[in-house]
Amino acid sequence: MTLFNPRFIKDSLERGVSTFAQAWAAAMAVPGPDWADALKVAGVAALIAVAKAVAATRVGDSESASLTN
């Protein structure tokens, strides 16, 4: 198992970026938070998504960031 193979990096980067964008859009859609708060929320969500990808290497395919492979 290695976290530095191209497949894992691509998978986890895709998950992190898409989660960041989704969380930022959701935070901005709710009245109240400013840009900085929305970016903080999105950053934490992206970190959680990448942590989940790392944890997924223990389940199924060790070279993928997916829990379902």
C-alpha positions as CSV (number, residue, x, y, z in Angstrom):
1,M,0.0,0.0,0.0
2,T,1.3,3.4,-0.9
3,L,-0.4,6.7,-0.8
4,F,1.8,8.2,-3.5
5,N,0.6,6.3,-6.5
6,P,-0.9,8.3,-9.4
7,R,-4.3,6.7,-9.1
8,F,-4.7,7.5,-5.4
9,I,-3.4,11.1,-5.8
10,K,-5.9,11.7,-8.6
11,D,-8.8,10.2,-6.7
12,S,-8.2,12.0,-3.5
13,L,-7.4,15.3,-5.2
14,E,-10.7,15.1,-7.2
15,R,-12.6,14.3,-4.0
16,G,-11.0,17.1,-2.0
17,V,-11.6,19.8,-4.7
18,S,-15.2,18.7,-5.4
19,T,-16.0,18.6,-1.7
20,F,-14.4,22.1,-1.2
21,A,-16.5,23.5,-4.0
22,Q,-19.7,21.9,-2.8
23,A,-19.2,23.0,0.8
24,W,-18.3,26.5,-0.2
25,A,-21.4,26.8,-2.3
26,A,-23.6,25.5,0.5
27,A,-22.0,27.8,3.0
28,M,-22.5,30.8,0.8
29,A,-26.2,29.8,0.1
30,V,-27.0,30.1,3.8
31,P,-27.6,33.7,5.0
32,G,-25.0,34.8,7.5
33,P,-21.5,33.5,6.9
34,D,-19.1,35.8,5.1
35,W,-16.4,34.7,2.6
36,A,-13.9,33.9,5.2
37,D,-16.3,31.7,7.2
38,A,-17.4,29.9,4.0
39,L,-13.8,29.2,3.0
40,K,-13.1,27.8,6.5
41,V,-16.1,25.5,6.3
42,A,-15.0,24.4,2.8
43,G,-11.4,23.8,3.9
44,V,-12.4,21.6,6.8
45,A,-14.8,19.6,4.6
46,A,-12.0,19.1,2.0
47,L,-9.6,17.9,4.7
48,I,-12.2,15.5,6.0
49,A,-12.8,14.2,2.4
50,V,-9.0,13.6,2.0
51,A,-8.8,11.9,5.4
52,K,-11.6,9.6,4.4
53,A,-9.7,8.8,1.2
54,V,-6.6,7.9,3.2
55,A,-8.8,5.7,5.5
56,A,-10.3,4.0,2.4
57,T,-6.9,2.6,1.4
58,R,-7.5,0.1,4.3
59,V,-10.7,-1.2,2.7
60,G,-10.9,-2.8,-0.7
61,D,-8.3,-1.6,-3.3
62,S,-5.3,-0.2,-1.4
63,E,-4.4,2.0,-4.4
64,S,-7.7,3.7,-4.7
65,A,-9.3,6.5,-2.6
66,S,-12.7,4.8,-2.9
67,L,-14.4,2.8,-0.2
68,T,-16.5,0.8,-2.7
69,N,-13.8,-0.6,-5.0
